[in-house]
Amino acid sequence: MRIQKCKGTRDLTSRQMEQFRFIESVFRDSCLKWGYEEVRTPTLEYLHLFTSAGTLTPGTLGKVYSFLDWDGWSGERVVLRPDGTIPVARMYIDNENQKELARLFYITNIFIFEETGLENRERWQCGSEMIGISSPSADVELVSLAVETLRNIGIPNIKIKLSHAGIIRALLTGFGLSPEEQGKVFDHILDGDTAVIAQLKAQRPELVNLLAPLLEMKGRNAGFLKNQKTIFTSKLPEFVPALENFIKVTELLTAMGLKYEIDVASGTGFEYYTGMIFQLFVGDVKVGGGGRYDALIPLLGGKDIPASGFALYIDPIMDLIKTYHSDEAVGVTVNVQGKSIAANKNAFELINKLHSIGLKASLTLEKQLPSSGWLIQVGESFPVYMLINAGEKTSRPAETIEQVLKMMGGKK
């Protein structure tokens, strides 16, 4: 009986790995140009990292893979990380010598239970975190970095969808909910259950007319938010700080020419959000998202340090990209063929030399000639090397490796 791969997992073929590495390299290059530094956290974390401070919503927490870390280690329950941001925040706290303003990025896998077996349970993502500053400019920098990366990958027509956790929380305060009730409803909203808003409307109909414009606004701009600020300043002042912050973010995005859609009643997945939340779509496919989480580091036992970040989802991006560019550093492909077993010593010596100057070269074990590129046949006596340009169908002899490189034009 043939043994199949585990449901909810994905093999990556050599072609798909080229796509994966291309996405990874574009993201890394974009982050480095913006001044971010790469980090990596463990696959295993203690469960209480995600539970003690209420950092994940119940819907997300119910999908983690956890097991007991047996005696001899901690004896505690550990998880396969379900999120990339929380471990980075923990790492920041653990490293007390970390810069006060830290721009960090990572490429990692996360694990989420998926009961149908049709979706991936191991998911890869590229993430960036800015720790140490709270400002609309910082939020917009992250949106810009995410959009720039997607465009450099070759993905057009990126749709930005905006929400604001501060407005959602103020909205729940306006409905007169206790802090515990607010937490439960907020979790429902971030898990995508917007029906809970309709239930709240039924309980407090006197707020419907006042809050309806906020709940229902979609595709609006900063001007609309300013109008709402004027209304709420006198009637629900608790909305004003979050609205002011959201206005500044949207004004900056507009000034940069980035189009967006506002949908305050939307959100996704993580209770630690405190400010602007953004999601990135290509058509109906979600390819990334993030937001501000100023309370996360204090909740995890760190100092009162603000932060924000985002993640791009590699799996759906791989399915979207049609073309990509191979790593130009490998340059010309050279096929090296030993004409005998004894001649392979010279063949391997030539391959090592070609590698040392940055060329891609491999031993050709087939008898037929390649249809393009260079083929170098290696013998034991003169001519030790025979250079064949497969595309031009020409050949020339050479006696030394230096002559080989000169005849190839010194290409590196």
C-alpha positions in Angstrom: 0.0 0.0 0.0 1.3 3.4 -0.9 1.8 5.7 2.0 0.3 9.2 1.4 1.4 12.5 2.8 -0.4 13.7 5.9 -3.7 15.5 5.3 -3.4 19.3 5.5 0.3 19.3 4.5 2.0 20.4 1.3 5.0 19.1 -0.6 7.0 21.7 -2.5 8.5 20.5 -5.8 11.7 21.9 -7.1 9.8 24.4 -9.2 7.7 25.5 -6.3 10.8 25.9 -4.1 12.2 28.3 -6.8 9.0 30.3 -6.3 9.3 30.1 -2.5 12.9 31.2 -2.5 12.0 34.0 -4.9 9.3 35.4 -2.6 11.6 35.0 0.3 14.5 36.8 -1.4 12.3 39.7 -2.5 10.8 40.1 1.0 14.3 39.9 2.6 15.7 42.5 0.1 12.8 44.9 0.8 13.1 44.6 4.5 16.9 45.2 4.5 16.4 48.3 2.3 13.9 49.7 4.8 16.4 49.0 7.7 14.9 45.9 9.2 17.1 43.1 10.7 16.4 39.4 10.4 15.5 37.2 13.5 14.3 33.7 14.0 12.4 32.2 16.9 11.9 28.5 18.0 9.1 26.3 16.5 8.1 25.2 20.0 6.9 27.7 22.6 5.2 27.3 26.0 1.4 27.3 25.7 1.0 29.9 28.4 2.8 32.4 26.1 -0.4 32.4 24.1 -2.9 32.0 27.0 -1.8 33.8 30.1 -2.3 37.3 28.7 -5.2 36.5 26.4 -3.1 37.2 23.3 -5.1 34.9 21.0 -8.8 34.9 20.5 -10.6 31.6 21.6 -11.3 30.8 18.0 -7.6 30.9 17.1 -6.5 29.3 20.4 -8.8 26.4 19.8 -6.8 25.5 16.7 -3.3 25.2 18.2 -1.3 22.0 18.3 -0.2 21.4 21.9 1.4 18.5 23.8 3.1 17.8 27.1 6.8 18.5 27.3 7.8 15.3 29.1 9.8 14.9 32.3 13.5 15.7 31.8 12.5 18.9 30.0 10.0 21.4 31.4 7.1 19.1 32.2 4.9 21.9 30.8 2.5 22.0 27.8 4.1 23.4 24.7 2.7 24.3 21.3 3.8 24.4 17.7 3.7 28.2 17.2 0.4 29.4 15.9 1.6 32.9 15.3 4.8 34.7 14.3 4.4 38.0 16.2 4.0 36.8 19.8 7.3 34.8 19.8 9.1 37.8 18.4 7.7 40.0 21.2 8.8 37.4 23.7 12.3 37.3 22.2 12.4 41.1 22.3 11.6 41.0 26.1 14.2 38.2 26.7 17.0 40.2 25.1 17.2 43.2 27.4 20.0 44.7 25.3 17.6 45.0 22.3 17.5 48.4 20.6 14.8 50.7 22.0 13.5 51.1 18.4 13.8 47.7 16.7 12.8 46.9 13.1 12.7 43.1 12.9 11.7 40.6 10.2 11.5 36.9 9.9 10.4 34.1 7.6 8.8 31.2 9.4 6.2 28.5 9.5 3.2 28.5 11.8 0.8 25.6 12.6 -3.0 25.9 12.7 -5.5 22.9 13.1 -7.8 22.6 10.1 -10.5 20.0 10.5 -11.4 19.4 6.8 -7.9 18.4 5.7 -8.4 20.6 2.6 -6.4 23.6 3.9 -2.7 23.7 4.9 -2.1 23.1 8.6 1.6 24.2 8.2 1.6 27.7 6.8 4.6 29.8 5.8 4.7 33.5 6.2 7.1 36.5 6.0 6.6 38.9 8.9 7.9 42.3 9.9 7.6 44.0 13.4 8.4 47.6 14.4 8.9 47.7 18.2 9.4 50.9 20.2 7.3 53.6 18.6 3.6 54.4 18.3 2.7 56.7 15.4 0.6 56.7 12.3 3.8 57.1 10.3 5.1 53.8 11.7 1.8 52.1 10.7 2.0 53.5 7.2 5.6 52.4 6.8 4.6 48.8 7.5 1.7 49.0 5.0 4.1 50.5 2.4 6.7 47.8 3.0 4.1 45.1 2.6 2.6 46.6 -0.6 6.1 47.2 -2.0 7.1 43.6 -1.5 4.0 42.3 -3.2 4.5 44.6 -6.1 8.2 43.6 -6.4 7.1 39.9 -6.4 4.9 40.8 -9.5 1.4 40.9 -7.9 -0.8 43.8 -9.2 -4.2 45.1 -8.0 -3.5 44.8 -4.3 -6.6 45.8 -2.2 -6.0 47.3 1.3 -8.8 46.8 3.8 -8.7 48.9 7.0 -10.2 48.6 10.4 -9.3 49.9 13.8 -9.3 47.9 17.1 -9.5 51.1 19.1 -12.8 52.1 17.4 -14.2 48.6 17.8 -13.4 48.7 21.5 -14.9 52.2 21.9 -18.0 51.0 20.0 -18.4 48.1 22.5 -18.1 50.6 25.3 -20.8 52.7 23.7 -23.1 49.7 23.9 -22.6 49.7 27.7 -20.9 46.3 27.9 -18.8 45.3 30.9 -15.1 44.8 30.2 -15.6 41.0 30.3 -18.5 41.2 27.8 -16.4 43.6 25.6 -13.6 41.0 25.5 -16.0 38.2 24.4 -17.7 40.3 21.7 -14.3 41.7 20.5 -13.1 38.1 20.1 -16.2 37.2 18.0 -15.6 40.2 15.7 -11.9 39.4 15.2 -12.8 35.8 14.5 -15.0 37.1 11.7 -18.4 36.8 13.5 -20.0 40.1 12.5 -23.5 38.8 13.4 -22.7 39.7 17.0 -23.0 43.4 16.0 -26.5 42.9 14.8 -27.4 41.3 18.2 -26.0 44.3 20.0 -28.1 46.6 17.9 -31.2 44.8 19.0 -30.2 45.2 22.6 -29.4 48.9 22.3 -31.6 50.4 19.5 -31.1 53.9 20.8 -27.4 53.7 19.6 -28.2 52.4 16.1 -28.7 55.8 14.4 -25.5 57.1 16.0 -23.3 54.2 15.4 -24.7 52.9 12.1 -22.4 55.2 9.9 -19.3 53.7 11.6 -20.5 50.1 11.4 -21.5 50.3 7.8 -18.9 52.6 6.3 -17.0 50.8 3.5 -14.8 52.4 0.8 -14.9 55.8 2.6 -11.9 58.1 3.0 -10.4 60.4 5.7 -12.9 63.1 5.0 -15.7 60.8 6.1 -13.9 59.9 9.3 -13.4 63.6 10.1 -17.2 64.2 9.8 -17.7 61.3 12.2 -15.2 62.8 14.7 -17.3 66.0 14.8 -20.4 64.0 15.7 -18.8 61.9 18.3 -16.8 64.7 20.0 -20.0 65.8 21.7 -22.0 62.6 22.0 -19.5 59.8 22.5 -16.1 61.4 23.3 -14.6 57.9 24.0 -14.5 57.4 20.2 -12.4 60.5 19.5 -8.8 59.3 20.2 -9.2 56.2 18.1 -10.9 58.2 15.3 -8.1 60.8 15.3 -5.5 58.1 15.0 -7.4 56.4 12.2 -7.8 59.7 10.4 -4.0 60.4 10.5 -3.3 56.9 9.1 -5.8 57.2 6.3 -4.6 60.8 5.4 -1.0 59.5 5.1 -2.1 56.5 2.9 -4.1 58.9 0.7 -1.1 61.3 0.4 1.1 58.3 -0.7 -1.4 57.3 -3.4 -2.4 54.0 -1.7 -6.0 53.2 -2.2 -7.9 51.5 0.6 -11.3 50.4 1.8 -12.5 51.1 5.3 -14.6 48.4 7.1 -14.6 49.1 10.8 -16.6 46.0 11.6 -14.0 43.7 10.1 -10.9 42.3 11.8 -9.1 39.0 12.0 -7.7 36.6 14.5 -5.6 38.3 17.2 -6.9 39.9 20.4 -3.7 41.8 20.9 -4.5 44.4 18.3 -5.1 47.9 19.8 -5.0 50.3 16.8 -5.1 50.2 13.1 -5.7 46.8 11.5 -5.0 46.2 7.8 -5.7 43.2 5.5 -4.3 42.7 2.0 -6.3 41.0 -0.8 -5.8 40.1 -4.4 -9.3 39.6 -5.6 -10.9 37.5 -2.9 -7.6 35.9 -1.9 -6.1 37.2 1.4 -2.3 37.5 1.0 -1.4 39.4 4.2 -2.4 41.5 7.1 -1.3 43.2 10.4 -1.8 46.1 12.7 -0.8 47.9 15.9 -0.5 46.0 19.2 0.7 48.5 21.8 -0.4 46.4 24.8 1.2 43.1 23.8 4.7 43.5 25.2 3.4 44.8 28.6 1.0 41.8 28.6 3.9 39.4 28.2 5.8 40.9 31.1 7.9 43.5 29.2 8.1 47.2 29.6 5.4 49.6 28.3 6.6 49.5 24.7 4.4 50.0 21.7 4.7 47.9 18.5 3.1 47.0 15.2 3.7 44.5 12.5 2.3 42.4 9.6 2.7 39.1 7.9 2.5 38.1 4.2 1.2 34.6 3.5 3.6 32.7 1.3 1.3 29.8 0.3 -1.4 31.9 -1.4 1.2 34.2 -2.9 2.9 31.2 -4.5 -0.4 30.2 -6.1 -0.8 33.7 -7.5 2.5 34.5 -9.1 2.8 33.6 -12.7 6.4 34.6 -13.4 9.4 35.2 -11.3 13.1 35.9 -11.7 15.7 33.3 -10.8 18.7 34.3 -8.7 20.9 36.3 -11.1 24.0 35.5 -8.9 24.2 32.0 -10.4 24.9 33.5 -13.9 25.7 31.2 -16.8 25.0 27.5 -16.5 28.0 25.3 -17.4 27.8 21.6 -18.0 31.0 19.7 -17.4 31.5 16.2 -18.8 34.4 13.9 -17.9 35.3 11.7 -20.9 36.5 9.0 -18.6 36.6 7.9 -15.0 40.2 9.1 -14.7 39.3 12.5 -16.3 36.6 13.2 -13.7 39.4 14.4 -11.4 40.1 17.3 -13.8 36.3 17.7 -14.3 35.7 18.2 -10.5 38.6 20.6 -10.2 37.1 22.7 -13.0 33.7 22.7 -11.4 35.1 23.8 -8.1 36.9 26.7 -9.9 33.7 27.7 -11.7 31.8 27.7 -8.4 34.5 29.9 -6.8 34.0 32.7 -9.3 30.2 32.6 -9.0 29.1 30.4 -11.9 26.6 27.6 -11.8 28.3 24.4 -13.0 27.5 20.7 -12.6 28.7 17.3 -13.8 26.9 16.1 -16.9 26.2 12.4 -16.7 24.3 12.2 -19.9 25.7 11.3 -23.3 23.6 13.8 -25.4 24.7 17.4 -25.8 22.7 20.2 -24.1 20.6 22.3 -26.4 21.9 25.6 -25.0 24.7 27.0 -22.8 28.2 25.7 -22.4 29.4 22.1 -22.4 33.0 21.5 -21.4 34.4 18.1 -22.1 37.3 17.1 -20.0 39.9 14.6 -20.9 43.3 13.3 -19.6 45.6 14.6 -22.4 45.6 17.4 -24.9 43.2 18.9 -25.4 42.4 18.5 -21.8 39.3 20.8 -22.2 37.0 21.1 -25.2 34.6 24.1 -24.9 31.4 23.6 -26.8 28.9 26.4 -27.2 25.7 24.4 -27.6 23.7 27.4 -28.9 26.2 28.5 -31.5 27.3 24.9 -32.2 31.0 25.8 -32.1 33.9 24.2 -30.2 37.4 25.2 -29.2 40.2 23.4 -27.3 42.0 24.6 -24.2 44.9 23.4 -22.2 44.4 25.1 -18.8 41.5 26.2 -16.6 42.7 29.8 -17.1 42.3 29.4 -20.8 38.8 28.0 -20.3 37.7 31.1 -18.4 39.3 33.4 -20.9 37.5 31.7 -23.8 34.2 32.0 -21.9 34.7 35.7 -21.8 35.6 35.8 -18.1 31.9 35.6 -17.3 31.1 35.4 -13.6 
